[in-house]
Amino acid sequence: MSKKARVVVFDLPEDVVVNILCRLPVKSLIRFTCVSKRWRSIIISDSQFATSTFQLASQTTTLRQRLLLSCDRDYIPCRFQCIGDLDMPCFGGSSLVQSLTLPPEVKTERVMLASCNGLVVLVERLESIYTNNLFFWNPSTGFYRKIPSPENSMMTKLGSYTWSVSCGFGNVMAADEYKLVFFDPSDSAVHIFSTRDSKWKVIKFAPHSLFPEHDGRPLLVSNGACHWVSNGVPEPAVYAFDLKGEEFRQLPLPLLALMPEPDFLPAKQIATQVLREGCLCVSSRNWHGNVEFWEMKEYGVPESWVKLFHFSVQDLPDVFASANVWFPVLVTECGTVVISIFSDIFSLYGNRELVRIKCQRDEKPVCSGRIGFMYKFAMTIIYDETLLSV
């Protein structure tokens, strides 16, 4: 036998190769598009392969989530950056931050509206106004598609920074379609775009008091519905808009989260949160800065609310000393929350820092990493790494 190294080539059947590839992380698959034209075609262009990888990752809970930031600097066009490996001990520093680029033909600014299954909805921004140009974008693959423009009356509401139209974007699994929804409280109208027929429709509802209040962030989508909290009287309530049936409904809040404050203090503020495992989650914050996070283990069942963890801003003076405005952007069942901090209350589009906090049962919370930015970022959303397109 020759002493020279021998190269053994295994000619595997394509179905076996595909079966192996669909179990790999999306980041690895993108690198493997350079192996051959056939592999690139399978990974980038085969919708069935993209669906299989997504379904398998969902079933095995191996979907990789990223924080996506739309970053902005004076006189420099908006750009996007992502932060990955959110559970790593080394959360912080520039090593986790990756710059993303849009296709070459895209030359104007984009602002993120919402995300679902790795697809991000963007709206074109021109100076201080929004246009009627909406797009789907997959940051992992570079997929990009323009969405037909809705009627002019709704897009007029997108015309300034006083934008009051809330947005939700989710998947209707049974119909294999995505729906983009805008809630316009001024005329009690819901504007819905469906990828199944690529058309918009408008549904009128009353009363408008059911509609969500816009706070600059997308609505939480869970169990096929958009969710938001109304902090009105007589008490807060969770409202939902079912994407399949296209109707409103109300869900119960955890009773302990509704415990009243003393008469001389403002009421608690309750909001929906993004829970990493996909269940409905709410937070309750009182005037003293005590925050609780609750998860609905069984959707729609009042008794299934479970308190995940809590923390107080007083336990983390180094984190909250200069935080005029802050809110959670990611919550996990294991007791991790990533918060976005504004240092300037008069500039709500001027986020400066992301901080990860670990909360273990009754122990004091610990800051386990922080990422600061020399420029502002207009929005932070969560997206999954997938190969999906629409």
C-alpha positions, 0 to 999 in steps of 0.5 A, a space after each residue: 500500500 502506498 504511503 501517500 495519503 489517499 483521498 476518499 470521495 463519497 458519492 452520497 445520494 442527493 436526498 441523503 445530502 439534503 437530509 444532512 444539510 437541513 440539520 445545520 445552522 443557517 450561518 453554516 449553510 450560507 457559507 456552504 453555498 460556495 461549495 457548488 452551484 447545486 448546493 447554492 441552488 438548494 440552500 438559497 432557491 429551494 423553498 421546500 428545503 428552507 421550510 424543512 430546515 425551519 420546521 426541524 429547527 423549530 421542533 428541536 428548539 434550535 432556532 437561533 435568535 438575533 437582535 437586529 438594530 437599525 443604526 443611525 448617524 448624522 449625515 450617514 444613511 441608516 444601516 443595520 447591525 445584528 447581535 448574536 449568541 445572546 446566551 454567551 457569557 461574553 455578551 458585550 463588546 464589538 465581537 458580537 456585533 455584525 454589520 449587515 448590508 442590503 442589496 446594491 439596488 437599495 440606496 435609500 434609508 430603511 426603518 424596521 417595522 416588525 419581524 416573523 420567522 426570519 423575515 423583516 418588514 422595512 419601510 422606506 424613509 426619506 429625511 423626516 417622512 415615510 414613503 409608501 414603499 414597504 419591503 420584506 427582507 431576510 437578513 440571513 439570505 439577503 432575500 428582498 421583495 417589495 410589498 404592494 402599496 396600501 391605499 393612500 389614506 393609510 400611508 398618509 398616517 405614516 408621514 411623520 415622526 408622530 406616526 400613530 399607526 401600530 404594526 403587527 406581522 405574523 404567520 397563519 400556519 394553517 394557510 401557509 401565509 403571512 399577514 402584515 397588519 396596520 391598526 389605525 385608531 383615527 378611523 377604526 380601520 385595520 389594514 391587512 396585507 396577505 402574502 397568499 394573494 398579495 393584496 390589501 384589504 381594509 376592515 372597519 371596527 368599532 370602538 377604536 378604544 380596542 386599538 393599540 397605542 403606538 409606542 414605536 415597537 411592533 406588536 407581540 405576535 404569539 399563537 397566531 395573533 397580535 397582542 397588546 395591553 391597554 392600561 386603561 380603566 377600570 383595569 388593564 387588559 390584554 387584547 389580541 387580533 387573530 390573524 386567521 379569523 381577523 377579529 379582536 378578542 380579550 385575554 386575562 391578565 395574571 391577578 397578582 400583576 394587577 394588585 393595586 398600588 397605594 392611592 398616592 402612587 400611579 398605577 402599574 404599567 403592564 406591557 406585552 414582551 417578547 418571550 424567547 420561547 414564543 409564549 405570551 409574556 407580560 411585564 408589570 412595573 410599578 412606580 418604584 422600579 420593581 418589575 415582574 415578568 409573567 408567562 401564559 403557559 397555556 394560551 387563553 387559560 387564566 390559571 396558567 399564568 406563571 411568574 418567571 422572575 422579577 428584579 428591581 432597578 434599585 438592585 442595579 444602580 450602575 445600570 439604571 443611574 442614567 437610564 431615563 427611559 428603558 424597556 425589555 427587548 428580549 425575555 427568556 424562561 431561564 431568567 434572562 432579560 435584555 433591555 434597551 436603555 435611552 440616556 436622553 428622555 427627549 430623544 426616544 430614537 437615541 438608544 445608546 446601550 443594550 444590557 443583559 440582566 440575569 435573574 435567578 429566583 430570589 437572588 439579586 439580579 446581576 448585569 451579565 453584559 452590556 453593549 454600548 453604541 457611539 451612535 443611536 439606533 432607531 429600533 431593536 427587534 428580534 429575528 430568527 435565522 432562517 432561509 425562508 422567503 415569501 
